[in-house]
Amino acid sequence: MLIGVPKEIKNHEYRVGLTPASVIELVARGHRVMVEVNAGAAIDFSDDEYRAAGAEMVASAAELFAVADMIVKVKEPQPTECAMLRDGQILYTYLHLAPDPEQTKLLVESGATCVAYETVTDNQGGLPLLAPMSEVAGRMSVQAGAHHLEKAQGGRGVLLGGVPGVAPAKVLIIGGGVVGDNAAAIAVGMGADVTILDRSIARLRQLDAKYEGRAHCVYSTVVAIEEYALEADLVIGAVLIPGAAAPKLLTRDIIGRMKKGAVVVDVAIDQGGCFETSRATTHQQPTFVVDDIVHYCVANMPGGVARTATMALNNATLPYALALADDPVNALFLDKNLQNGLNVHKGQVTYKAVADALGYHYIPADEALKI
């Protein structure tokens, strides 16, 4: 198979779909890999490293899209990239379609087979290709929150861990999954007063045992969200419904009554955001203010630590990339976990949460693959 790796073009996105080490693995299996020049240069993966790994370097994304059987990316394709996709081509990347009707329309029209990292599952029901970026984003959310709590950044002027004689900042984490757990680990480590809200009692028990009283683990209700948000200096939105639009858990009314200069970090922004006042931002302009509350809603947070994130992502995505390259039809037919990643195929929406969110007719992936 001929695999193409374009340079990412989303604002301040420096990650790359395949590292040189991943290219070596694919070439060793008999596949050809084409990489756009400078695709990894920003994170110190040089064109010479890709050549040494066996990749062919090409001057433009258009050359890749024109000939590649499979395109491997990191972020969702931008409109110019969607226009280059074609019938029968495989797209393997993050998509986050439920809150993005325009991208969904373009992918449906392309006829391509689109496999979304974020909905591939494992035998335990987890999301193995989303997990590494959730780990990165969870840890970064506290970094970002602590920075923007500084007065010069528009925040309350509160040090996350406090100092002897001065109380630490109150941090509320809504959602106790991978993002929430990793956020809690950093916030607890920095000495903050941390509360985690979740609707799973079993998960709360796990987190309570893990943090041994250093984080308050509380059952999530409408009342609890309001109560703890109004006390918080930093709120981190870490909720996820796989493949679906995020629920709006922090209302405009609550935002308007929070402490002046408090910071909210919406890690769910890729899925539309879990705060009513959220809108996607970029690393170039990461924040905006609503009712004196600083909002950090960067839609590609891990792109800020692009080298670490790229290596972590490739560790997870490479086995599936190899399977798709070796035998895409059987890989998607026989591996139900990989099949769960199929969101669009030959003009059909094959992921129910996306179809429901955007009003498309849903056709199960196994049925669509027979078309």
Buried (B, 14 or more C-beta within 10 A) or exposed (E): BBBBBBBBEBBBBBBBBBBBBBBBBBBEEEBBBBBBEBBBBBBEBEBEBBBEBBBBBBEEBBBBBEEBBBBBBBBBBBEEBBEBBEEEBBBBBBBBBBBBBEBBBBBBEBBBBBBBBBBBBEEEEBBBBBBBBBBBBBBBBBBBBBBBBBEEBBBBEBBBBBEEEEEBBBBBBBBBBBBBBBBBBBBBEBBBBBBBBBEEEEBBEBBBEBBEEBBBBBEBEEEBBBBBBEBBBBBBBBBBEBBBBBBBBBBEEBBEEBBEBBBBBBBBBBBBBBBBBBBBBBBEEBBBEBBBBBBBBBBBBBBBBBBBBBBBBBBBBBEBBBBBBBEBEEBBBEBEBBBBBBBBBBBBBBBBBBBBBBEBEBBEBEEBBEE
